[in-house]
């Protein structure tokens, strides 16, 4: 009996645990309103611990999937420079250096107002109702789970890669709801040897982390039927991260 030998390429898979850190920010849209900057640029530290898997599909093509747990420090980039304040029957909306307002003498018992009052405190003996868009989201640290899926191209010890990533996030110290987002991720991995690798990754959000609608009304605070909307603004934020990681590999032999 004659047995013919054939060259068969077998997919090889390696696994790793990884740890790293980086920085993250969120960009507000719109960032500028009426020539005034409303986005607060800012960046904070993020750290992560994760598990990854990389499979060699051919002599160069690879696919990788991972799960990471992140700690993300609070970030002022979620806080806009748009503030609303209601004091003793009068109201002003401060947007950068521009203010919408009506004088008490002009509006009598009517005033401008801003929806979704968030805080109440006292200034000079008067009750103040204040709204700062994004203040709550900017005042908490976050715990996040990310799931990246990437296609890579192996060139020697280097593996440039590109893919998509799903994020689930929850505020740690404040009552911030669950945040779900999807984005694109790209990076470069360097396989030092059969045990250690280093990687750098960039994530950019495609979907919104959070969104707020801000409306300036002319009308009494409790008379919703007779209010006229002066300005309506939709604000949303997408997050971005840059991270460096160290990987400890096991399994897979020559899969790198």
C-alpha positions in Angstrom: 0.0 0.0 0.0 1.4 3.4 -1.0 0.7 6.3 1.3 1.1 9.8 -0.2 2.5 12.5 2.1 0.8 15.9 2.1 1.8 19.2 3.6 -0.9 20.2 6.1 -0.9 23.5 7.9 -2.3 23.1 11.4 -3.6 26.2 13.2 -1.5 26.8 16.3 -2.9 28.6 19.4 -1.1 30.3 22.2 -2.6 31.8 25.4 -1.4 34.5 27.6 -2.1 36.6 30.7 -1.4 40.3 30.4 -1.1 43.3 32.6 -0.6 46.9 31.6 -1.6 50.6 31.9 -2.3 53.6 29.8 -4.4 56.8 29.5 -8.0 57.4 28.5 -10.1 60.4 27.6 -13.6 61.2 26.2 -14.4 63.7 23.5 -17.7 65.6 23.5 -19.8 66.2 20.4 -20.3 69.1 19.8 -17.1 70.3 21.4 -17.7 73.9 20.3 -21.1 75.8 20.4 -21.4 79.3 19.1 -17.6 79.6 19.0 -17.3 78.6 22.7 -15.5 75.5 23.8 -17.9 73.3 25.9 -15.7 70.2 26.0 -13.3 69.9 28.9 -10.1 68.3 27.6 -8.7 65.8 30.1 -6.9 62.5 30.4 -6.7 59.9 33.2 -4.9 56.7 34.1 -6.3 53.3 33.3 -4.8 49.9 34.3 -5.8 46.4 33.3 -5.4 42.7 33.8 -6.5 40.2 31.2 -6.4 36.9 29.4 -5.7 36.5 25.6 -5.7 33.9 22.9 -3.9 34.1 19.5 -4.3 31.6 16.7 -2.0 31.3 13.7 -4.3 30.7 10.7 -1.6 30.6 8.0 2.1 31.5 7.6 1.3 35.2 8.4 -2.4 35.6 9.2 -3.5 35.5 12.9 -6.7 36.1 14.9 -6.8 37.1 18.5 -9.4 37.5 21.2 -9.1 38.6 24.8 -10.9 39.6 27.9 -9.6 42.4 30.1 -10.7 44.0 33.4 -9.9 47.7 33.7 -9.7 50.3 36.4 -10.3 53.7 34.9 -9.7 56.8 37.1 -12.3 59.6 37.0 -12.0 61.9 34.1 -13.0 65.6 33.7 -13.5 65.2 30.0 -17.0 64.0 30.7 -17.8 67.4 32.2 -18.8 70.2 29.9 -18.3 73.9 30.5 -22.0 74.4 30.2 -23.6 75.4 33.5 -27.2 76.2 34.4 -28.2 78.0 37.6 -31.7 78.9 38.9 -31.7 81.3 41.9 -34.8 83.0 43.3 -36.9 83.1 40.2 -34.1 84.0 37.8 -32.1 81.8 35.6 -29.0 82.0 33.5 -27.3 79.5 31.3 -23.5 79.9 31.0 -21.9 78.4 27.9 -18.3 79.2 27.8 -18.1 83.0 27.7 -21.7 83.3 26.4 -24.8 83.6 28.6 -28.5 83.3 27.9 -30.5 85.2 30.5 -33.6 87.3 31.2 -33.6 90.1 33.8 -36.1 89.9 36.6 -37.6 93.3 35.5 -38.2 92.0 32.0 -39.7 88.6 32.8 -41.7 89.2 36.0 -42.6 85.6 37.1 -41.1 84.0 34.0 -37.6 83.0 33.5 -35.3 80.8 31.4 -34.7 77.4 32.8 -32.7 74.3 32.0 -34.1 70.8 32.2 -32.9 68.0 34.5 -31.9 69.9 37.6 -29.1 67.9 39.2 -28.1 69.6 42.5 -29.6 71.9 45.1 -27.4 73.9 47.5 -27.4 77.3 49.2 -25.5 80.4 48.2 -25.8 83.6 50.3 -28.9 82.2 52.0 -30.7 81.4 48.7 -31.5 78.0 47.3 -29.6 77.3 44.1 -30.5 74.6 41.6 -27.6 73.7 39.4 -27.0 71.6 36.4 -23.6 70.8 35.0 -23.8 68.5 32.1 -21.6 65.4 32.6 -20.7 66.3 36.2 -21.9 63.0 37.7 -20.1 60.9 35.0 -16.9 63.0 35.5 -16.9 62.4 39.3 -16.4 58.7 39.5 -13.9 56.0 38.8 -15.0 53.2 36.6 -14.6 49.4 36.4 -14.7 48.1 32.9 -14.6 44.8 31.0 -13.4 44.8 27.4 -13.5 42.1 24.8 -11.3 42.8 21.8 -11.3 40.6 18.6 -8.4 41.3 16.2 -7.0 40.1 12.9 -3.2 40.3 12.7 -0.4 39.8 10.2 2.8 38.1 11.6 6.0 39.6 10.3 8.8 37.9 12.1 8.4 38.8 15.8 6.0 41.7 15.0 2.2 41.4 14.7 0.3 44.6 13.6 -3.4 44.0 14.2 -6.8 45.6 13.8 -10.3 44.8 15.0 -13.3 45.6 17.1 -13.9 45.8 20.8 -16.9 45.7 23.1 -16.8 47.6 26.5 -19.0 47.2 29.5 -18.5 49.9 32.2 -19.9 50.8 35.6 -19.2 53.7 37.9 -17.5 52.7 41.2 -18.2 55.6 43.6 -21.3 57.3 42.1 -24.7 56.3 40.9 -23.8 56.1 37.3 -25.7 53.6 35.1 -24.2 50.8 33.0 -22.3 52.1 30.0 -22.1 49.9 26.8 -19.9 50.9 23.9 -18.3 49.4 20.7 -15.2 50.7 19.0 -12.3 50.0 16.7 -9.0 48.9 18.1 -5.6 48.7 16.5 -2.2 47.8 17.8 1.3 46.3 17.5 2.5 43.2 19.3 6.2 42.2 19.7 6.9 38.5 20.6 10.2 38.6 22.5 10.4 34.9 22.8 8.2 31.9 23.5 7.3 33.2 27.0 7.0 37.0 26.8 5.5 39.6 24.5 4.8 43.3 24.6 2.0 45.2 22.9 0.6 48.7 22.4 -3.1 49.2 21.7 -5.3 52.1 20.7 -9.1 52.1 21.1 -11.5 54.6 19.6 -15.2 54.6 20.3 -17.8 54.2 17.5 -20.8 54.3 19.7 -21.6 56.8 22.5 -20.6 56.3 26.1 -23.1 58.8 27.4 -25.4 61.4 26.0 -27.4 64.4 27.4 -30.0 66.7 26.0 -29.9 70.3 27.1 -32.8 72.6 26.5 -33.2 76.3 27.4 -36.8 77.3 28.0 -38.5 80.6 28.4 -41.3 80.0 30.8 -42.1 79.3 34.5 -40.4 76.4 36.0 -43.6 74.6 36.8 -45.7 75.6 33.7 -44.5 73.1 31.1 -47.5 73.7 28.7 -46.6 77.4 28.2 -42.8 77.0 27.8 -41.0 78.0 24.6 -37.8 76.2 23.8 -35.0 78.7 22.9 -32.1 76.3 22.4 -31.9 72.5 22.3 -28.5 70.9 22.4 -27.6 67.2 22.2 -24.3 66.3 23.8 -22.6 62.9 23.5 -19.2 61.5 24.5 -17.0 58.7 22.9 -14.0 57.4 24.8 -10.5 56.7 23.6 -7.6 54.8 25.1 -3.9 54.1 24.6 -2.4 51.2 26.5 0.9 49.3 26.9 0.9 45.6 28.0 3.2 42.8 29.0 2.1 39.3 28.1 3.2 36.0 29.6 2.5 33.2 27.1 1.8 29.5 27.6 0.8 26.8 25.2 1.0 26.8 21.4 4.7 26.0 21.0 5.9 27.9 17.9 2.7 29.9 17.6 4.6 32.9 19.1 
